[in-house]
Amino acid sequence: MAGGSNREGKGLPPEGETGTFPLQVCEWDRLSYYFVLAGAVAHPETPACHLMPISPTHLIRCAVLVPILLLSPPPGSGQEVDPQVYRVDAPAPEGLDREAAARETRAILEDLIRIDTQNPPGNELAAARYFEELFGDLEGVEVHIHETAPERANFVARLSAESPTRAPVIVMGHMDVVGADPEAWTTPPFEPTERGDYLYGRGTIDDKGMLAAAAVVFRLLARDRAALQRDVIFLATADEETGGAEGIWALLEERPELIDDAEFVLNEGGRIRVGDGRVRTVNIQTVEKVPYNVRVRASGVSGHGSVPLPDNALAALARAVNRVHEWRPPVRLNETTRLYFERLAEVEEDPDVRAAMEGISSATDPQEVDRHARVLQEDPLHNAILRTGASLTMIEGGFRSNVIPSEGEATFNVRILPEEDIREVVTEMQRIGGEPSVTFELVGDPVEDVPETSPVDTDLFRAMQTAAEIMAPDAVVMPFMSTGATDAQATRGAGIPTYGILPFPLVMEDELRMHGDDERVPIPALGWATEYIYRVLGEVAR
Ligand SMILES: [Zn+2]
């Protein structure tokens, strides 16, 4: 280990220098991690991460310890999940074989990951054909492939109840995924890869995992069609990741009859959060913030870089965008967010934060609301729920280092509270920006009919709450406003109450991999999700 010709490459000192050498922790590779760990065990008195003496005895001890340590993954490598989290004490619901369902969900998910549906371009037609095949032989099921553009399609399967007494329920997911940079991933993004307790692959948690679980449940329900009180519609959409024009919006425009008799929709968009080895919260999405982009343009006098001008478009742009960046729009709560903070307080451990959550959920006096908001807004996730948010996402300007340009441009991605009016928000951004030569303007048109919040007193919401209470009795269930947008905007807009869940209990670190590199799902969460959806759909459809 100490010899070899590539010593420098391993961060080792040049040959000939014996004794001690520094190991830089930040640059370690896997092998040097084990080497250091073995050294620490062999010489507990040595601060191993800084200096490690080499001696023959040391090397012998390392030679024994390294193979042992190699058998266990390094602590903090994050490949293990706590099995406790996914253990359900309640007996399996009738008709569900837990192991078989988990196995089947995984198999379908792996198939879906291999179908590359990066959007753009999407290519969802291939996934739609896959579902057509998967459901093709089920009795009582009618399938439709709704092509919206070359290689792009929505997929709808309707399982008909023999004698329905109620309107259909839809379970919906999207087939497209965001792009993945194979260089940045440690596994091939379109090849399902098992590592530790996880399955890696693009789409595992957004949203192919949910589609796989829903597909298994759909097939199970089809086996016992006589028990159904309503039709069950499986809807797999295209183009969710870029706004749904070739997906849900096209379906509602061109083939509304395939889905518009439904009473409600079960969709993505909620969260099941894990902390301290248990499921802590089940957030059922009932409303979303409304997304917009606002373009900022600055103009000024152009000139040669050798003669600085007081009036510089880029400087004005920088001042204006910075003021808006630092701006905190007013705090505004709605029924969902009030209930959200009230329930979240039940599992919050920090006493100050808990008091602020309790306080804000019942406060009516604006000053009191602001006082609590000041505590909560320290957490960016809470902050995004309290108010409209504007994130600076793009900035452009200049074309040559010695030329003062006459213009510059920036973009804010703005997510407004559903009760707010984007026109007023843009006017306010203009005022806050405070630069006469800088203008703020909305990209596209305002959404005229912002969909209503889906009510919490429906059979579907109740079934989602009940299933969560059975499977995770210690968790707190709450309605949730998501800061991102999904296809629910379209279905709610069509007047169909829509409820979002991400049916996998996840720790925050895994949840944040959505759209990021190394997206992954805990393998035991697959069976959990399938059982959850089975309980929910079984409850409302039978
Ligand atoms: Zn999604």
Residues whose N, C-alpha, C, O or C-beta is under 5 A from the ligand:
A	BS01	ZN	D206 D207 E268
